[in-house]
Amino acid sequence: MKLDLLYEFQPKVKPWDLPHPYGQRKAELACYDEAIAEIQFADTQGFHTVWCVEHHFRDGRSACPTPEAVLGGLALTTQNLRLGFGVTLTPFGFTHPARIAEKVATVDVLSHGRVEWGTGRSTPMEQIAFGVPPTDESRLQWKEAVEIVVGMWESERFSWDSPNLKFPERIQTPKPFQDPHPPPWLAAASEASAENAGKYGLGLLSFALLQPVDSMANHIRVYREAQSLCDTPLTRVRNDRVGAYTLVHCVEDLDEAAATYELWESVNWWYRHLAQFTLEWELANLSPEEREAVFPLLEPVIAGQVPVDYYQNEDMIIIGTPEMCLEKILRYEEAGVDQLLCYKQFGMIPHEKVLKSMELLGTHVIPKLEARGHRVEY
């Protein structure tokens, strides 16, 4: 297993100390400054990939709608980390496929071939705002967009004519550094999406929320079965890796950490804010079956009925000393995860404690994971 990073770029928790818009501006500036410093430090500690999200309108949760800008800057200020689009939103209302081809290839050129290309459809809250159908139609648009993007990368001249999109012959520039193109992934929050990732020969980014490791293992099983039946991948770059994310924080002394800064409060805030955001913006657009599949613990979390011990005991989070973290990480490895996306900038965790956590993981955990070897070459 490799340790990655996942950044949503979460501003400091409200209330802010200045009136609108100055409190928001101050919080977002600090969030970016700290996150970039953390990622640049992680570049020296043995982490494998940093994934930057594309989220829109995620008040208090994510201030990162343009990952290409962030990753372009990181391409010039890091040397080792691979740079993950986590993910580009591909249905046509979000971004024209030509723009996706251009921006992903540009970061790949700037980084001399360090890009991992995640793709996805988003959720109804964002889809509706951009005029994207929150139905299976967006799944068809996702697939078509992937085909268009790789077609542009691999063809000297490219055109497209379908009921969904007409594009006249053009020469797309720049072409990616990687030949024929960066490894493709699909974000999945349900078994159906995990099956699609496998069926099309794409890497799986498991973004299932509020689920124990055993549930994640079942998603991965579905994915692996679909991969085994994939005769014709969607692109010429077949990717069978699994990435999954969770909150990760490594400390020298867990009791001391809990006593000196808001560690467990940050975990509770993160889950509660996720549940509250989902209740306000997402639930009205989902069927009861979809709600249960994607957010199985939503109502208990909102009601405050899920203690932080539950997340810790179920290894839904990875928090503790290096020895404790390694033990928990190996549960994810046993579930079939190849790359664990460590979500480190959460809640009220101070910036210096995030840096210390990275140092502990880089010094004590990553070398032991490297010594175990890996299922696939990187």
MINU-555846 format. One record per residue (C-alpha): residue in three letters; x, y, z. Coordinates in steps of 0.2 Angstrom, whole numbers, plus 5000, padded with zeros to 4 digits. Each point is the difference from the previous one (the first is absolute). Layout:
<atoms>
ALAXYZ
...
</atoms>
This chain:
<atoms>
MET500050005000
LYS500550184996
LEU499550155011
ASP499250144990
LEU499250175005
LEU498350064997
TYR499750195001
GLU498350085000
PHE500750175006
GLN498950025015
PRO500050175007
LYS500150035019
VAL498449955009
LYS498750145002
PRO499650125008
TRP501350114992
ASP500750155009
LEU499650134986
PRO498350054991
HIS499649934983
PRO501050004988
TYR501550035010
GLY499949855012
GLN499849894985
ARG501450074991
LYS501249995015
ALA499549825003
GLU500249944982
LEU501750094998
ALA500749925016
CYS499349834994
TYR500950014984
ASP501650065008
GLU500049865012
ALA499549864988
ILE501350054987
ALA501450005014
GLU499449835006
ILE500049924983
GLN501750074996
PHE500649925017
ALA499249844995
ASP501050004984
THR501549975011
GLN499249865011
GLY499749864988
PHE498150034996
HIS499549944983
THR498650114993
VAL499150155005
TRP498250014994
CYS499150174999
VAL498150004998
GLU498950104989
HIS498650065010
HIS498850144998
PHE498950105013
ARG500649895014
ASP499950135014
GLY501149975014
ARG500549844993
SER501150024984
ALA500750164992
CYS500849904985
PRO498950024984
THR501650014988
PRO501249865004
GLU500950034984
ALA500650175007
VAL500649925016
LEU500849854992
GLY500950114987
GLY500850105014
LEU500549835009
ALA500749944984
LEU501350145001
THR500349995019
THR500149815003
GLN501149874993
ASN499449835006
LEU498150005003
ARG498949944986
LEU498650134997
GLY498249935000
PHE498550084993
GLY498849945013
VAL498950024989
THR499650104984
LEU498150014999
THR499749944982
PRO498250024996
PHE499850134987
GLY499250135010
PHE501550015012
THR501450014987
HIS500149984981
PRO501149844997
ALA501250114990
ARG500450105016
ILE500349845010
ALA501249944987
GLU500950165000
LYS500250035019
VAL500449825005
ALA501349994986
THR500850175005
VAL500349945018
ASP500749844993
VAL501250104989
LEU500550125015
SER500349855011
HIS500949904987
GLY498849855002
ARG499450005018
VAL498150014997
GLU498649885005
TRP498450044992
GLY498549975010
THR498250024993
GLY498350015007
ARG498250064998
SER499850105017
THR498450005010
PRO498350084997
MET500450165010
GLU501450044988
GLN499249924984
ILE498450105002
ALA500950175001
PHE500949974984
GLY498649934990
VAL500649825001
PRO498649875001
PRO500149915017
THR499549844991
ASP500949864990
GLU500150124986
SER501550085009
ARG500849835001
LEU499949984981
GLN500750184998
TRP501449955012
LYS500549854989
GLU499850104984
ALA501150145007
VAL501449875005
GLU500049934982
ILE500150184993
VAL501450055011
VAL501149854996
GLY499650024982
MET500650185000
TRP501649945009
GLU500449864988
SER499450084983
GLU500950144990
ARG498350064995
PHE498449965009
SER498250034997
TRP498449935008
ASP498249984995
SER498749925011
PRO498350055006
ASN500750075016
LEU501550104993
LYS500650064983
PHE501850064999
PRO500850064983
GLU501749934995
ARG501450095011
ILE501849975005
GLN500049985019
THR501650075009
PRO501049965011
LYS500149814999
PRO500349915017
PHE501849965005
GLN499549825004
ASP499849884985
PRO498749984995
HIS499250105015
PRO499850015019
PRO499349855009
PRO498150025001
TRP498949975016
LEU498150015004
ALA499450075017
ALA498749885007
ALA498850025015
SER499049844996
GLU500249824995
ALA499250054983
SER501350134997
ALA501449885006
GLU499449874988
ASN500150134986
ALA501850045004
GLY500549824999
LYS498949974984
TYR500950144991
GLY501849965006
LEU500250155011
GLY500750035017
LEU498850015014
LEU499950155011
SER498949945015
PHE499250155007
ALA498649915009
LEU499550105015
LEU499749955018
GLN500349824997
PRO501149875010
VAL501549914992
ASP499049844997
SER498850104989
MET501450074990
ALA500749834998
ASN498449944992
HIS500050154988
ILE501849954995
ARG499549824998
VAL498650054988
TYR501350114991
ARG501349864998
GLU498749884993
ALA499550134987
GLN501950034996
SER500249814997
LEU498750014987
CYS500650154991
ASP500649954983
THR500050184992
PRO500550145011
LEU499250174997
THR501850074997
ARG501649934994
VAL500750025018
ARG499349865011
ASN500050045018
ASP499549885014
ARG500650095015
VAL498850045015
GLY500150165009
ALA499050045016
TYR499950145012
THR499850035018
LEU500550125014
VAL501849975005
HIS501050085015
CYS501649935007
VAL500650055017
GLU501449965013
ASP498849995015
LEU498149984996
ASP499450065018
GLU501250154999
ALA499350054983
ALA498249985006
ALA500450115015
THR500950144991
TYR499050034984
GLU498349964993
LEU500449834993
TRP498449905003
GLU499050164999
SER500750024982
VAL499449824995
ASN498350035007
TRP499950174991
TRP500549924984
TYR498749865000
ARG498650125007
HIS500450134987
LEU499949874986
ALA498449945006
GLN499250175002
PHE500650064983
THR499349844993
LEU498350035008
GLU499950184994
TRP500649984982
GLU500049824995
LEU498649905007
ALA498550084991
ASN500849944984
LEU500349825005
SER498849855001
PRO499949915016
GLU501049854993
GLU501350124994
ARG500150095017
GLU500249835009
ALA501349944988
VAL501150165000
PHE499750065018
PRO499549865011
LEU500550085016
LEU499350174996
GLU498550025011
PRO500949935016
VAL501550124997
ILE498850154998
ALA499149955016
GLY501749985009
GLN499849825003
VAL501649944993
PRO501550025013
VAL501750044994
ASP500549835007
TYR499049914987
TYR501050084986
GLN501649965008
ASN499549825005
GLU499449964982
ASP501650074993
MET498950134990
ILE501450125005
ILE501849975003
ILE500650105015
GLY501349955013
THR501849975002
PRO501149934985
GLU499749825007
MET498250035001
CYS499850084983
LEU501049864992
GLU498949875007
LYS498450094994
ILE500850044983
LEU500349814997
ARG498149975002
TYR499850114985
GLU501449904991
GLU499149845004
ALA498450074993
GLY500850024984
VAL500650195000
ASP501550044990
GLN500150185004
LEU499450085017
LEU499550184997
CYS500450085017
TYR498850155004
LYS501050105012
GLN499350184999
PHE498449985010
GLY499050085013
MET501150115012
ILE501649904999
PRO501450135001
HIS501250024985
GLU501549955010
LYS499249845006
VAL499649954982
LEU501950034996
LYS500549895015
SER498849864995
MET500750004982
GLU501849995008
LEU499549855011
LEU499249914985
GLY501550034989
THR501249955013
HIS499249855008
VAL498649944989
ILE500450024982
PRO501749915001
LYS499149855007
LEU498750004987
GLU501350014987
ALA500949855008
ARG498449904997
GLY500150034981
HIS498550044989
ARG498749914990
VAL500350104985
GLU501550104993
TYR499950195001
</atoms>
